[in-house]
Amino acid sequence: MRFRTLGAACALCAAAVPASAVGQSPADAGAPAVPAAPAPPDPPVTPPPPALAPAEAPAPGDMQRAALRQLVNRHIGLSHRYGRLLGDRLSRAERREIRDTVGNLAPQQVRAETRELRVDIRQLRRRLERKYGGAPDVPIPPVLKSIAQCESRGDPRAISSGGTYRGKYQFSYTTWATVGGKGDPAAASETEQDRRAAILYRRGGPGHWPVCGR
């Protein structure tokens, strides 16, 4: 009976002990509870960078103006080439006049005008080739006759002793090329040499012939 009473008392004692105290030493049982370390805070959320705005597409009106400007510039370039073939370069005022006139046309009209100008250039080249041996049709200043007489006695096949100066006006290869000549000046027709000399004279006067141009 005594043993049964002690067993019941021990059972009551075990039930009274909290579960957290089980497995602790006597010294630990009396110590105050240590609070748990706080959890580290969440890292700050970085907002995403703002999206780049897409590049603005050019307005249709700007594209049309740019296309028309390109057509006009092409037409002016061909007009300048046409003038060179005639030995008459376009002045700044003439280029501005062409720009103002052609720039007021519709793109289709500019293209049509440019095509006609290309045809004119081809026809002019063929005509000049047949008539002047490829030289532009430019007036021949009377002074060139005396220059040619002084330089070569008027001989279109004359060649200097060193071979540097050639033809009726004793062109060097470099000077001949600057006025549109090709190949050997002394091999060109006399008409072409006259025309090329006229271009050179128009650019700088008689100074291109330092001895005979005085």
C-alpha positions in Angstrom: 0.0 0.0 0.0 2.8 2.3 0.8 4.6 1.6 -2.4 1.4 2.3 -4.4 1.0 5.7 -2.6 4.6 6.7 -3.4 4.2 5.6 -7.0 1.1 7.8 -7.4 2.9 10.7 -5.7 5.8 10.4 -8.1 3.4 10.3 -11.0 1.9 13.6 -9.9 5.4 15.2 -9.5 6.3 14.2 -13.0 3.2 15.7 -14.4 3.9 19.0 -12.6 7.3 19.4 -14.2 7.1 21.4 -17.4 8.2 19.8 -20.6 10.9 22.5 -21.2 12.6 21.6 -18.0 13.1 17.9 -19.0 16.7 17.1 -19.8 18.0 20.2 -18.0 20.5 20.1 -15.2 19.5 21.4 -11.8 21.6 24.5 -12.4 20.0 25.2 -15.7 16.5 24.8 -14.4 16.9 27.8 -12.1 18.6 30.1 -14.7 16.5 32.7 -16.5 15.5 31.9 -20.1 17.7 33.6 -22.7 15.7 35.2 -25.4 16.3 34.1 -29.0 18.3 36.4 -31.3 16.1 38.4 -33.6 16.0 37.4 -37.2 18.0 39.7 -39.6 15.8 42.2 -41.4 15.0 41.5 -45.0 17.3 43.4 -47.5 15.7 46.5 -49.0 14.0 46.0 -52.3 15.8 48.0 -55.0 13.3 49.3 -57.5 14.0 48.4 -61.2 15.6 51.0 -63.4 13.1 53.0 -65.4 12.6 51.7 -68.9 14.3 53.6 -71.6 11.9 55.5 -73.8 12.0 54.2 -77.4 13.6 56.4 -80.0 11.1 58.6 -81.7 10.6 57.6 -85.3 11.0 60.5 -87.8 7.7 62.0 -88.9 6.6 61.2 -92.4 6.9 64.8 -93.4 10.6 64.9 -92.3 11.3 61.7 -94.4 9.6 63.2 -97.4 11.6 66.5 -97.1 14.9 64.5 -96.7 14.1 62.4 -99.8 13.2 65.5 -101.8 16.4 67.2 -100.7 18.4 64.2 -101.9 16.7 64.3 -105.3 17.3 68.0 -105.7 21.0 67.6 -104.8 21.4 64.9 -107.4 19.7 67.0 -110.0 22.1 70.0 -109.2 25.1 67.7 -109.4 24.0 66.6 -112.9 23.4 70.2 -113.9 26.9 71.0 -112.8 28.2 68.1 -114.9 26.3 69.4 -117.9 27.8 72.8 -117.5 31.3 71.4 -117.3 30.8 69.6 -120.5 30.0 72.9 -122.1 33.0 74.5 -120.5 30.8 76.7 -118.3 30.6 75.9 -114.6 27.5 76.8 -112.7 27.8 79.8 -110.5 26.6 79.8 -106.9 23.6 82.0 -107.9 22.7 79.5 -110.7 22.9 76.6 -108.4 20.7 78.4 -105.9 18.2 79.2 -108.7 18.1 75.5 -109.7 17.6 74.5 -106.1 14.7 76.9 -105.7 13.0 75.9 -108.9 13.4 72.1 -108.6 12.8 72.1 -104.9 9.2 73.4 -105.5 8.4 70.4 -107.7 6.8 67.1 -106.5 9.3 64.2 -106.1 7.9 62.5 -109.2 8.5 65.6 -111.3 12.1 65.9 -109.9 12.8 62.3 -110.9 11.4 62.9 -114.4 13.5 66.1 -114.8 16.6 64.2 -113.6 16.1 61.4 -116.1 15.8 63.9 -118.9 18.9 65.6 -117.8 20.8 62.3 -117.8 19.7 61.8 -121.4 20.8 65.3 -122.3 24.3 64.6 -120.8 24.7 61.4 -122.8 23.7 63.1 -126.0 26.0 66.1 -125.4 28.9 63.8 -124.7 28.4 62.0 -128.0 28.0 65.2 -129.9 31.2 66.7 -128.4 33.1 63.5 -129.0 32.2 63.6 -132.7 32.8 67.4 -133.1 35.6 68.3 -130.8 37.2 65.0 -129.9 35.7 65.0 -126.4 36.6 68.7 -125.6 33.9 71.1 -124.4 32.6 73.6 -126.9 34.2 76.8 -125.5 35.2 79.9 -127.3 38.9 80.2 -128.1 40.5 83.5 -127.0 42.6 85.0 -129.8 45.6 85.2 -127.4 46.0 81.5 -127.5 47.1 81.6 -131.1 50.2 83.6 -130.2 50.8 81.4 -127.1 50.7 78.3 -129.3 53.0 79.9 -131.8 55.5 80.7 -129.0 55.2 77.3 -127.3 55.3 74.9 -130.3 55.1 77.0 -133.4 51.5 75.8 -133.6 52.5 72.1 -133.9 49.9 69.9 -132.1 52.4 67.0 -132.1 55.3 68.9 -130.6 57.1 67.3 -127.6 59.8 69.1 -125.5 63.3 67.7 -125.4 62.7 66.1 -122.0 59.3 64.8 -122.9 57.6 66.6 -120.1 55.7 69.2 -122.2 53.6 68.0 -125.1 51.3 69.3 -127.8 50.4 72.6 -129.3 50.3 74.3 -125.9 53.0 72.2 -124.3 50.7 70.7 -121.6 52.2 68.6 -118.9 50.3 65.4 -118.2 49.2 66.8 -114.9 47.9 70.1 -116.3 46.2 68.3 -119.2 44.3 66.1 -116.7 43.1 69.1 -114.6 41.3 70.4 -117.6 39.6 67.1 -118.4 42.1 65.7 -120.9 42.9 62.0 -121.1 46.0 60.3 -122.3 48.8 62.1 -124.1 48.1 65.7 -124.9 50.2 65.4 -128.1 48.0 62.5 -129.3 44.7 64.5 -128.9 43.2 66.3 -131.9 44.2 69.9 -132.4 40.6 71.0 -131.8 40.6 69.3 -128.4 43.9 70.9 -127.5 42.5 74.3 -128.4 39.4 73.7 -126.2 41.4 72.4 -123.3 43.8 75.4 -123.5 40.8 77.7 -123.5 39.6 76.1 -120.3 43.0 76.6 -118.7 43.2 80.2 -119.9 39.7 80.9 -118.5 40.8 79.6 -115.1 44.0 81.5 -114.7 44.7 83.6 -117.7 48.1 83.7 -119.5 49.9 83.0 -116.3 49.8 79.3 -117.0 52.3 79.9 -119.7 55.0 81.9 -117.8 57.2 82.6 -120.8 54.9 82.7 -123.8 51.9 84.2 -121.9 53.6 87.5 -121.2 
